[in-house]
Amino acid sequence: MLKDFVACRKAIKKYLAYYNGERSHMGIDFMTPLQNFAELITSY
C-alpha cells in the first residue's frame, strides 16, 4: 500500500508540473499559469 501512495504522489507531482508549466489554458489567453503569474508580477 505504501508503494501505491508513493507512486500516486509522484504522478500528481509530475502532472502538476505539466499543468502549471506546459499546458496552455484557454481561459488565460492560451498561456500557462506560470506565464500568467510571471506577467502579473512584472506588471506591478
mmCIF entry with sequence, helices, sheets and N, C-alpha, C, O atoms, coordinates in Angstrom:
data_MODEL
# 
_entry.id   MODEL 
# 
_entity.id                         1 
_entity.type                       polymer 
_entity.pdbx_number_of_molecules   1 
# 
_entity_poly.entity_id                      1 
_entity_poly.type                           'polypeptide(L)' 
_entity_poly.nstd_linkage                   no 
_entity_poly.nstd_monomer                   no 
_entity_poly.pdbx_seq_one_letter_code       MLKDFVACRKAIKKYLAYYNGERSHMGIDFMTPLQNFAELITSY 
_entity_poly.pdbx_seq_one_letter_code_can   MLKDFVACRKAIKKYLAYYNGERSHMGIDFMTPLQNFAELITSY 
_entity_poly.pdbx_strand_id                 A 
# 
loop_
_entity_poly_seq.entity_id 
_entity_poly_seq.num 
_entity_poly_seq.mon_id 
_entity_poly_seq.hetero 
1 1  MET n 
1 2  LEU n 
1 3  LYS n 
1 4  ASP n 
1 5  PHE n 
1 6  VAL n 
1 7  ALA n 
1 8  CYS n 
1 9  ARG n 
1 10 LYS n 
1 11 ALA n 
1 12 ILE n 
1 13 LYS n 
1 14 LYS n 
1 15 TYR n 
1 16 LEU n 
1 17 ALA n 
1 18 TYR n 
1 19 TYR n 
1 20 ASN n 
1 21 GLY n 
1 22 GLU n 
1 23 ARG n 
1 24 SER n 
1 25 HIS n 
1 26 MET n 
1 27 GLY n 
1 28 ILE n 
1 29 ASP n 
1 30 PHE n 
1 31 MET n 
1 32 THR n 
1 33 PRO n 
1 34 LEU n 
1 35 GLN n 
1 36 ASN n 
1 37 PHE n 
1 38 ALA n 
1 39 GLU n 
1 40 LEU n 
1 41 ILE n 
1 42 THR n 
1 43 SER n 
1 44 TYR n 
# 
_struct_asym.id          A 
_struct_asym.entity_id   1 
# 
loop_
_struct_conf.conf_type_id 
_struct_conf.id 
_struct_conf.pdbx_PDB_helix_id 
_struct_conf.beg_label_comp_id 
_struct_conf.beg_label_asym_id 
_struct_conf.beg_label_seq_id 
_struct_conf.pdbx_beg_PDB_ins_code 
_struct_conf.end_label_comp_id 
_struct_conf.end_label_asym_id 
_struct_conf.end_label_seq_id 
_struct_conf.pdbx_end_PDB_ins_code 
_struct_conf.beg_auth_comp_id 
_struct_conf.beg_auth_asym_id 
_struct_conf.beg_auth_seq_id 
_struct_conf.end_auth_comp_id 
_struct_conf.end_auth_asym_id 
_struct_conf.end_auth_seq_id 
_struct_conf.pdbx_PDB_helix_class 
_struct_conf.details 
_struct_conf.pdbx_PDB_helix_length 
HELX_P HELX_P1 AA1 LEU A 2  ? GLY A 21 ? LEU A 2  GLY A 21 1 ? 20 
HELX_P HELX_P2 AA2 MET A 26 ? ILE A 28 ? MET A 26 ILE A 28 5 ? 3  
HELX_P HELX_P3 AA3 PRO A 33 ? THR A 42 ? PRO A 33 THR A 42 1 ? 10 
# 
_struct_conf_type.id          HELX_P 
_struct_conf_type.criteria    ? 
_struct_conf_type.reference   ? 
# 
loop_
_atom_site.group_PDB 
_atom_site.id 
_atom_site.type_symbol 
_atom_site.label_atom_id 
_atom_site.label_alt_id 
_atom_site.label_comp_id 
_atom_site.label_asym_id 
_atom_site.label_entity_id 
_atom_site.label_seq_id 
_atom_site.pdbx_PDB_ins_code 
_atom_site.Cartn_x 
_atom_site.Cartn_y 
_atom_site.Cartn_z 
_atom_site.occupancy 
_atom_site.B_iso_or_equiv 
_atom_site.pdbx_formal_charge 
_atom_site.auth_seq_id 
_atom_site.auth_comp_id 
_atom_site.auth_asym_id 
_atom_site.auth_atom_id 
_atom_site.pdbx_PDB_model_num 
ATOM 1   N N  . MET A 1 1  ? 0.823  -1.193 0.000   1.00 0.00 ? 1  MET A N  1 
ATOM 2   C CA . MET A 1 1  ? 0.000  0.000  0.000   1.00 0.00 ? 1  MET A CA 1 
ATOM 3   C C  . MET A 1 1  ? 0.870  1.260  0.000   1.00 0.00 ? 1  MET A C  1 
ATOM 4   O O  . MET A 1 1  ? 0.513  2.252  -0.636  1.00 0.00 ? 1  MET A O  1 
ATOM 5   N N  . LEU A 1 2  ? 1.976  1.233  0.687   1.00 0.00 ? 2  LEU A N  1 
ATOM 6   C CA . LEU A 1 2  ? 2.866  2.398  0.714   1.00 0.00 ? 2  LEU A CA 1 
ATOM 7   C C  . LEU A 1 2  ? 3.425  2.690  -0.674  1.00 0.00 ? 2  LEU A C  1 
ATOM 8   O O  . LEU A 1 2  ? 3.598  3.851  -1.047  1.00 0.00 ? 2  LEU A O  1 
ATOM 9   N N  . LYS A 1 3  ? 3.705  1.641  -1.435  1.00 0.00 ? 3  LYS A N  1 
ATOM 10  C CA . LYS A 1 3  ? 4.216  1.827  -2.799  1.00 0.00 ? 3  LYS A CA 1 
ATOM 11  C C  . LYS A 1 3  ? 3.188  2.553  -3.664  1.00 0.00 ? 3  LYS A C  1 
ATOM 12  O O  . LYS A 1 3  ? 3.535  3.414  -4.472  1.00 0.00 ? 3  LYS A O  1 
ATOM 13  N N  . ASP A 1 4  ? 1.925  2.194  -3.483  1.00 0.00 ? 4  ASP A N  1 
ATOM 14  C CA . ASP A 1 4  ? 0.854  2.851  -4.241  1.00 0.00 ? 4  ASP A CA 1 
ATOM 15  C C  . ASP A 1 4  ? 0.763  4.331  -3.876  1.00 0.00 ? 4  ASP A C  1 
ATOM 16  O O  . ASP A 1 4  ? 0.570  5.183  -4.743  1.00 0.00 ? 4  ASP A O  1 
ATOM 17  N N  . PHE A 1 5  ? 0.901  4.625  -2.597  1.00 0.00 ? 5  PHE A N  1 
ATOM 18  C CA . PHE A 1 5  ? 0.842  6.011  -2.130  1.00 0.00 ? 5  PHE A CA 1 
ATOM 19  C C  . PHE A 1 5  ? 2.002  6.817  -2.709  1.00 0.00 ? 5  PHE A C  1 
ATOM 20  O O  . PHE A 1 5  ? 1.807  7.938  -3.180  1.00 0.00 ? 5  PHE A O  1 
ATOM 21  N N  . VAL A 1 6  ? 3.188  6.260  -2.676  1.00 0.00 ? 6  VAL A N  1 
ATOM 22  C CA . VAL A 1 6  ? 4.376  6.939  -3.205  1.00 0.00 ? 6  VAL A CA 1 
ATOM 23  C C  . VAL A 1 6  ? 4.233  7.143  -4.715  1.00 0.00 ? 6  VAL A C  1 
ATOM 24  O O  . VAL A 1 6  ? 4.551  8.218  -5.225  1.00 0.00 ? 6  VAL A O  1 
ATOM 25  N N  . ALA A 1 7  ? 3.769  6.145  -5.417  1.00 0.00 ? 7  ALA A N  1 
ATOM 26  C CA . ALA A 1 7  ? 3.570  6.251  -6.861  1.00 0.00 ? 7  ALA A CA 1 
ATOM 27  C C  . ALA A 1 7  ? 2.526  7.313  -7.189  1.00 0.00 ? 7  ALA A C  1 
ATOM 28  O O  . ALA A 1 7  ? 2.680  8.069  -8.149  1.00 0.00 ? 7  ALA A O  1 
ATOM 29  N N  . CYS A 1 8  ? 1.475  7.367  -6.396  1.00 0.00 ? 8  CYS A N  1 
ATOM 30  C CA . CYS A 1 8  ? 0.423  8.363  -6.601  1.00 0.00 ? 8  CYS A CA 1 
ATOM 31  C C  . CYS A 1 8  ? 0.969  9.770  -6.387  1.00 0.00 ? 8  CYS A C  1 
ATOM 32  O O  . CYS A 1 8  ? 0.680  10.671 -7.174  1.00 0.00 ? 8  CYS A O  1 
ATOM 33  N N  . ARG A 1 9  ? 1.750  9.966  -5.338  1.00 0.00 ? 9  ARG A N  1 
ATOM 34  C CA . ARG A 1 9  ? 2.339  11.288 -5.078  1.00 0.00 ? 9  ARG A CA 1 
ATOM 35  C C  . ARG A 1 9  ? 3.264  11.717 -6.208  1.00 0.00 ? 9  ARG A C  1 
ATOM 36  O O  . ARG A 1 9  ? 3.259  12.883 -6.604  1.00 0.00 ? 9  ARG A O  1 
ATOM 37  N N  . LYS A 1 10 ? 4.057  10.788 -6.730  1.00 0.00 ? 10 LYS A N  1 
ATOM 38  C CA . LYS A 1 10 ? 4.959  11.101 -7.844  1.00 0.00 ? 10 LYS A CA 1 
ATOM 39  C C  . LYS A 1 10 ? 4.166  11.485 -9.088  1.00 0.00 ? 10 LYS A C  1 
ATOM 40  O O  . LYS A 1 10 ? 4.518  12.431 -9.792  1.00 0.00 ? 10 LYS A O  1 
ATOM 41  N N  . ALA A 1 11 ? 3.104  10.750 -9.348  1.00 0.00 ? 11 ALA A N  1 
ATOM 42  C CA . ALA A 1 11 ? 2.278  11.037 -10.528 1.00 0.00 ? 11 ALA A CA 1 
ATOM 43  C C  . ALA A 1 11 ? 1.613  12.402 -10.408 1.00 0.00 ? 11 ALA A C  1 
ATOM 44  O O  . ALA A 1 11 ? 1.555  13.150 -11.384 1.00 0.00 ? 11 ALA A O  1 
ATOM 45  N N  . ILE A 1 12 ? 1.115  12.731 -9.232  1.00 0.00 ? 12 ILE A N  1 
ATOM 46  C CA . ILE A 1 12 ? 0.471  14.030 -9.027  1.00 0.00 ? 12 ILE A CA 1 
ATOM 47  C C  . ILE A 1 12 ? 1.481  15.161 -9.184  1.00 0.00 ? 12 ILE A C  1 
ATOM 48  O O  . ILE A 1 12 ? 1.186  16.181 -9.808  1.00 0.00 ? 12 ILE A O  1 
ATOM 49  N N  . LYS A 1 13 ? 2.664  14.981 -8.622  1.00 0.00 ? 13 LYS A N  1 
ATOM 50  C CA . LYS A 1 13 ? 3.703  15.999 -8.733  1.00 0.00 ? 13 LYS A CA 1 
ATOM 51  C C  . LYS A 1 13 ? 4.087  16.233 -10.199 1.00 0.00 ? 13 LYS A C  1 
ATOM 52  O O  . LYS A 1 13 ? 4.256  17.373 -10.632 1.00 0.00 ? 13 LYS A O  1 
ATOM 53  N N  . LYS A 1 14 ? 4.218  15.149 -10.946 1.00 0.00 ? 14 LYS A N  1 
ATOM 54  C CA . LYS A 1 14 ? 4.552  15.248 -12.370 1.00 0.00 ? 14 LYS A CA 1 
ATOM 55  C C  . LYS A 1 14 ? 3.429  15.947 -13.142 1.00 0.00 ? 14 LYS A C  1 
ATOM 56  O O  . LYS A 1 14 ? 3.692  16.803 -13.987 1.00 0.00 ? 14 LYS A O  1 
ATOM 57  N N  . TYR A 1 15 ? 2.187  15.581 -12.853 1.00 0.00 ? 15 TYR A N  1 
ATOM 58  C CA . TYR A 1 15 ? 1.052  16.179 -13.543 1.00 0.00 ? 15 TYR A CA 1 
ATOM 59  C C  . TYR A 1 15 ? 0.939  17.675 -13.239 1.00 0.00 ? 15 TYR A C  1 
ATOM 60  O O  . TYR A 1 15 ? 0.685  18.472 -14.142 1.00 0.00 ? 15 TYR A O  1 
ATOM 61  N N  . LEU A 1 16 ? 1.124  18.058 -11.980 1.00 0.00 ? 16 LEU A N  1 
ATOM 62  C CA . LEU A 1 16 ? 1.023  19.474 -11.624 1.00 0.00 ? 16 LEU A CA 1 
ATOM 63  C C  . LEU A 1 16 ? 2.109  20.310 -12.296 1.00 0.00 ? 16 LEU A C  1 
ATOM 64  O O  . LEU A 1 16 ? 1.865  21.452 -12.686 1.00 0.00 ? 16 LEU A O  1 
ATOM 65  N N  . ALA A 1 17 ? 3.299  19.747 -12.429 1.00 0.00 ? 17 ALA A N  1 
ATOM 66  C CA . ALA A 1 17 ? 4.369  20.454 -13.145 1.00 0.00 ? 17 ALA A CA 1 
ATOM 67  C C  . ALA A 1 17 ? 3.964  20.671 -14.603 1.00 0.00 ? 17 ALA A C  1 
ATOM 68  O O  . ALA A 1 17 ? 4.183  21.748 -15.156 1.00 0.00 ? 17 ALA A O  1 
ATOM 69  N N  . TYR A 1 18 ? 3.377  19.656 -15.219 1.00 0.00 ? 18 TYR A N  1 
ATOM 70  C CA . TYR A 1 18 ? 2.899  19.785 -16.602 1.00 0.00 ? 18 TYR A CA 1 
ATOM 71  C C  . TYR A 1 18 ? 1.747  20.792 -16.683 1.00 0.00 ? 18 TYR A C  1 
ATOM 72  O O  . TYR A 1 18 ? 1.743  21.669 -17.547 1.00 0.00 ? 18 TYR A O  1 
ATOM 73  N N  . TYR A 1 19 ? 0.783  20.663 -15.787 1.00 0.00 ? 19 TYR A N  1 
ATOM 74  C CA . TYR A 1 19 ? -0.418 21.500 -15.809 1.00 0.00 ? 19 TYR A CA 1 
ATOM 75  C C  . TYR A 1 19 ? -0.081 22.976 -15.634 1.00 0.00 ? 19 TYR A C  1 
ATOM 76  O O  . TYR A 1 19 ? -0.655 23.828 -16.312 1.00 0.00 ? 19 TYR A O  1 
ATOM 77  N N  . ASN A 1 20 ? 0.836  23.281 -14.738 1.00 0.00 ? 20 ASN A N  1 
ATOM 78  C CA . ASN A 1 20 ? 1.166  24.671 -14.448 1.00 0.00 ? 20 ASN A CA 1 
ATOM 79  C C  . ASN A 1 20 ? 2.265  25.244 -15.329 1.00 0.00 ? 20 ASN A C  1 
ATOM 80  O O  . ASN A 1 20 ? 2.364  26.463 -15.472 1.00 0.00 ? 20 ASN A O  1 
ATOM 81  N N  . GLY A 1 21 ? 3.095  24.386 -15.922 1.00 0.00 ? 21 GLY A N  1 
ATOM 82  C CA . GLY A 1 21 ? 4.243  24.891 -16.652 1.00 0.00 ? 21 GLY A CA 1 
ATOM 83  C C  . GLY A 1 21 ? 4.254  24.647 -18.145 1.00 0.00 ? 21 GLY A C  1 
ATOM 84  O O  . GLY A 1 21 ? 5.007  25.300 -18.867 1.00 0.00 ? 21 GLY A O  1 
ATOM 85  N N  . GLU A 1 22 ? 3.434  23.718 -18.629 1.00 0.00 ? 22 GLU A N  1 
ATOM 86  C CA . GLU A 1 22 ? 3.488  23.371 -20.048 1.00 0.00 ? 22 GLU A CA 1 
ATOM 87  C C  . GLU A 1 22 ? 2.143  23.477 -20.773 1.00 0.00 ? 22 GLU A C  1 
ATOM 88  O O  . GLU A 1 22 ? 2.098  23.831 -21.951 1.00 0.00 ? 22 GLU A O  1 
ATOM 89  N N  . ARG A 1 23 ? 1.073  23.176 -20.085 1.00 0.00 ? 23 ARG A N  1 
ATOM 90  C CA . ARG A 1 23 ? -0.250 23.134 -20.717 1.00 0.00 ? 23 ARG A CA 1 
ATOM 91  C C  . ARG A 1 23 ? -0.833 24.532 -20.826 1.00 0.00 ? 23 ARG A C  1 
ATOM 92  O O  . ARG A 1 23 ? -0.938 25.252 -19.833 1.00 0.00 ? 23 ARG A O  1 
ATOM 93  N N  . SER A 1 24 ? -1.210 24.909 -22.038 1.00 0.00 ? 24 SER A N  1 
ATOM 94  C CA . SER A 1 24 ? -1.825 26.224 -22.211 1.00 0.00 ? 24 SER A CA 1 
ATOM 95  C C  . SER A 1 24 ? -3.294 26.155 -21.800 1.00 0.00 ? 24 SER A C  1 
ATOM 96  O O  . SER A 1 24 ? -3.946 25.120 -21.940 1.00 0.00 ? 24 SER A O  1 
ATOM 97  N N  . HIS A 1 25 ? -3.799 27.276 -21.290 1.00 0.00 ? 25 HIS A N  1 
ATOM 98  C CA . HIS A 1 25 ? -5.167 27.347 -20.789 1.00 0.00 ? 25 HIS A CA 1 
ATOM 99  C C  . HIS A 1 25 ? -5.934 28.407 -21.576 1.00 0.00 ? 25 HIS A C  1 
ATOM 100 O O  . HIS A 1 25 ? -5.500 29.555 -21.666 1.00 0.00 ? 25 HIS A O  1 
ATOM 101 N N  . MET A 1 26 ? -7.049 28.027 -22.131 1.00 0.00 ? 26 MET A N  1 
ATOM 102 C CA . MET A 1 26 ? -7.845 28.929 -22.943 1.00 0.00 ? 26 MET A CA 1 
ATOM 103 C C  . MET A 1 26 ? -8.338 30.126 -22.127 1.00 0.00 ? 26 MET A C  1 
ATOM 104 O O  . MET A 1 26 ? -8.439 31.231 -22.661 1.00 0.00 ? 26 MET A O  1 
ATOM 105 N N  . GLY A 1 27 ? -8.641 29.926 -20.861 1.00 0.00 ? 27 GLY A N  1 
ATOM 106 C CA . GLY A 1 27 ? -9.180 30.991 -20.019 1.00 0.00 ? 27 GLY A CA 1 
ATOM 107 C C  . GLY A 1 27 ? -8.186 32.106 -19.720 1.00 0.00 ? 27 GLY A C  1 
ATOM 108 O O  . GLY A 1 27 ? -8.585 33.195 -19.306 1.00 0.00 ? 27 GLY A O  1 
ATOM 109 N N  . ILE A 1 28 ? -6.908 31.848 -19.923 1.00 0.00 ? 28 ILE A N  1 
ATOM 110 C CA . ILE A 1 28 ? -5.887 32.882 -19.693 1.00 0.00 ? 28 ILE A CA 1 
ATOM 111 C C  . ILE A 1 28 ? -5.085 33.107 -20.978 1.00 0.00 ? 28 ILE A C  1 
ATOM 112 O O  . ILE A 1 28 ? -3.856 33.169 -20.973 1.00 0.00 ? 28 ILE A O  1 
ATOM 113 N N  . ASP A 1 29 ? -5.826 33.226 -22.064 1.00 0.00 ? 29 ASP A N  1 
ATOM 114 C CA . ASP A 1 29 ? -5.268 33.549 -23.385 1.00 0.00 ? 29 ASP A CA 1 
ATOM 115 C C  . ASP A 1 29 ? -4.171 32.589 -23.818 1.00 0.00 ? 29 ASP A C  1 
ATOM 116 O O  . ASP A 1 29 ? -3.134 33.013 -24.328 1.00 0.00 ? 29 ASP A O  1 
ATOM 117 N N  . PHE A 1 30 ? -4.394 31.317 -23.617 1.00 0.00 ? 30 PHE A N  1 
ATOM 118 C CA . PHE A 1 30 ? -3.505 30.245 -24.061 1.00 0.00 ? 30 PHE A CA 1 
ATOM 119 C C  . PHE A 1 30 ? -2.086 30.372 -23.515 1.00 0.00 ? 30 PHE A C  1 
ATOM 120 O O  . PHE A 1 30 ? -1.115 30.000 -24.175 1.00 0.00 ? 30 PHE A O  1 
ATOM 121 N N  . MET A 1 31 ? -1.983 30.902 -22.306 1.00 0.00 ? 31 MET A N  1 
ATOM 122 C CA . MET A 1 31 ? -0.716 30.918 -21.597 1.00 0.00 ? 31 MET A CA 1 
ATOM 123 C C  . MET A 1 31 ? -0.753 29.807 -20.555 1.00 0.00 ? 31 MET A C  1 
ATOM 124 O O  . MET A 1 31 ? -1.816 29.272 -20.238 1.00 0.00 ? 31 MET A O  1 
ATOM 125 N N  . THR A 1 32 ? 0.410  29.471 -20.030 1.00 0.00 ? 32 THR A N  1 
ATOM 126 C CA . THR A 1 32 ? 0.436  28.557 -18.896 1.00 0.00 ? 32 THR A CA 1 
ATOM 127 C C  . THR A 1 32 ? 0.197  29.385 -17.638 1.00 0.00 ? 32 THR A C  1 
ATOM 128 O O  . THR A 1 32 ? 0.414  30.596 -17.652 1.00 0.00 ? 32 THR A O  1 
ATOM 129 N N  . PRO A 1 33 ? -0.245 28.756 -16.557 1.00 0.00 ? 33 PRO A N  1 
ATOM 130 C CA . PRO A 1 33 ? -0.407 29.515 -15.320 1.00 0.00 ? 33 PRO A CA 1 
ATOM 131 C C  . PRO A 1 33 ? 0.887  30.200 -14.867 1.00 0.00 ? 33 PRO A C  1 
ATOM 132 O O  . PRO A 1 33 ? 0.843  31.308 -14.331 1.00 0.00 ? 33 PRO A O  1 
ATOM 133 N N  . LEU A 1 34 ? 2.030  29.554 -15.078 1.00 0.00 ? 34 LEU A N  1 
ATOM 134 C CA . LEU A 1 34 ? 3.297  30.181 -14.701 1.00 0.00 ? 34 LEU A CA 1 
ATOM 135 C C  . LEU A 1 34 ? 3.588  31.420 -15.549 1.00 0.00 ? 34 LEU A C  1 
ATOM 136 O O  . LEU A 1 34 ? 4.093  32.418 -15.036 1.00 0.00 ? 34 LEU A O  1 
ATOM 137 N N  . GLN A 1 35 ? 3.276  31.360 -16.826 1.00 0.00 ? 35 GLN A N  1 
ATOM 138 C CA . GLN A 1 35 ? 3.458  32.537 -17.687 1.00 0.00 ? 35 GLN A CA 1 
ATOM 139 C C  . GLN A 1 35 ? 2.530  33.660 -17.245 1.00 0.00 ? 35 GLN A C  1 
ATOM 140 O O  . GLN A 1 35 ? 2.935  34.822 -17.192 1.00 0.00 ? 35 GLN A O  1 
ATOM 141 N N  . ASN A 1 36 ? 1.302  33.318 -16.932 1.00 0.00 ? 36 ASN A N  1 
ATOM 142 C CA . ASN A 1 36 ? 0.342  34.308 -16.487 1.00 0.00 ? 36 ASN A CA 1 
ATOM 143 C C  . ASN A 1 36 ? 0.786  34.955 -15.177 1.00 0.00 ? 36 ASN A C  1 
ATOM 144 O O  . ASN A 1 36 ? 0.694  36.171 -15.013 1.00 0.00 ? 36 ASN A O  1 
ATOM 145 N N  . PHE A 1 37 ? 1.262  34.140 -14.258 1.00 0.00 ? 37 PHE A N  1 
ATOM 146 C CA . PHE A 1 37 ? 1.741  34.637 -12.981 1.00 0.00 ? 37 PHE A CA 1 
ATOM 147 C C  . PHE A 1 37 ? 2.946  35.565 -13.175 1.00 0.00 ? 37 PHE A C  1 
ATOM 148 O O  . PHE A 1 37 ? 3.031  36.621 -12.549 1.00 0.00 ? 37 PHE A O  1 
ATOM 149 N N  . ALA A 1 38 ? 3.870  35.162 -14.042 1.00 0.00 ? 38 ALA A N  1 
ATOM 150 C CA . ALA A 1 38 ? 5.051  35.998 -14.309 1.00 0.00 ? 38 ALA A CA 1 
ATOM 151 C C  . ALA A 1 38 ? 4.653  37.334 -14.924 1.00 0.00 ? 38 ALA A C  1 
ATOM 152 O O  . ALA A 1 38 ? 5.244  38.366 -14.607 1.00 0.00 ? 38 ALA A O  1 
ATOM 153 N N  . GLU A 1 39 ? 3.666  37.316 -15.792 1.00 0.00 ? 39 GLU A N  1 
ATOM 154 C CA . GLU A 1 39 ? 3.182  38.540 -16.422 1.00 0.00 ? 39 GLU A CA 1 
ATOM 155 C C  . GLU A 1 39 ? 2.555  39.466 -15.377 1.00 0.00 ? 39 GLU A C  1 
ATOM 156 O O  . GLU A 1 39 ? 2.764  40.679 -15.405 1.00 0.00 ? 39 GLU A O  1 
ATOM 157 N N  . LEU A 1 40 ? 1.796  38.891 -14.470 1.00 0.00 ? 40 LEU A N  1 
ATOM 158 C CA . LEU A 1 40 ? 1.166  39.701 -13.421 1.00 0.00 ? 40 LEU A CA 1 
ATOM 159 C C  . LEU A 1 40 ? 2.216  40.329 -12.507 1.00 0.00 ? 40 LEU A C  1 
ATOM 160 O O  . LEU A 1 40 ? 2.079  41.484 -12.106 1.00 0.00 ? 40 LEU A O  1 
ATOM 161 N N  . ILE A 1 41 ? 3.242  39.587 -12.184 1.00 0.00 ? 41 ILE A N  1 
ATOM 162 C CA . ILE A 1 41 ? 4.293  40.092 -11.277 1.00 0.00 ? 41 ILE A CA 1 
ATOM 163 C C  . ILE A 1 41 ? 5.068  41.238 -11.947 1.00 0.00 ? 41 ILE A C  1 
ATOM 164 O O  . ILE A 1 41 ? 5.355  42.252 -11.311 1.00 0.00 ? 41 ILE A O  1 
ATOM 165 N N  . THR A 1 42 ? 5.398  41.071 -13.216 1.00 0.00 ? 42 THR A N  1 
ATOM 166 C CA . THR A 1 42 ? 6.202  42.103 -13.887 1.00 0.00 ? 42 THR A CA 1 
ATOM 167 C C  . THR A 1 42 ? 5.389  43.349 -14.203 1.00 0.00 ? 42 THR A C  1 
ATOM 168 O O  . THR A 1 42 ? 5.961  44.399 -14.495 1.00 0.00 ? 42 THR A O  1 
ATOM 169 N N  . SER A 1 43 ? 4.069  43.250 -14.152 1.00 0.00 ? 43 SER A N  1 
ATOM 170 C CA . SER A 1 43 ? 3.242  44.422 -14.456 1.00 0.00 ? 43 SER A CA 1 
ATOM 171 C C  . SER A 1 43 ? 3.111  45.372 -13.260 1.00 0.00 ? 43 SER A C  1 
ATOM 172 O O  . SER A 1 43 ? 2.602  46.483 -13.411 1.00 0.00 ? 43 SER A O  1 
ATOM 173 N N  . TYR A 1 44 ? 3.562  44.952 -12.083 1.00 0.00 ? 44 TYR A N  1 
ATOM 174 C CA . TYR A 1 44 ? 3.474  45.811 -10.895 1.00 0.00 ? 44 TYR A CA 1 
ATOM 175 C C  . TYR A 1 44 ? 4.728  46.590 -10.681 1.00 0.00 ? 44 TYR A C  1 
ATOM 176 O O  . TYR A 1 44 ? 4.820  47.361 -9.726  1.00 0.00 ? 44 TYR A O  1 
# 
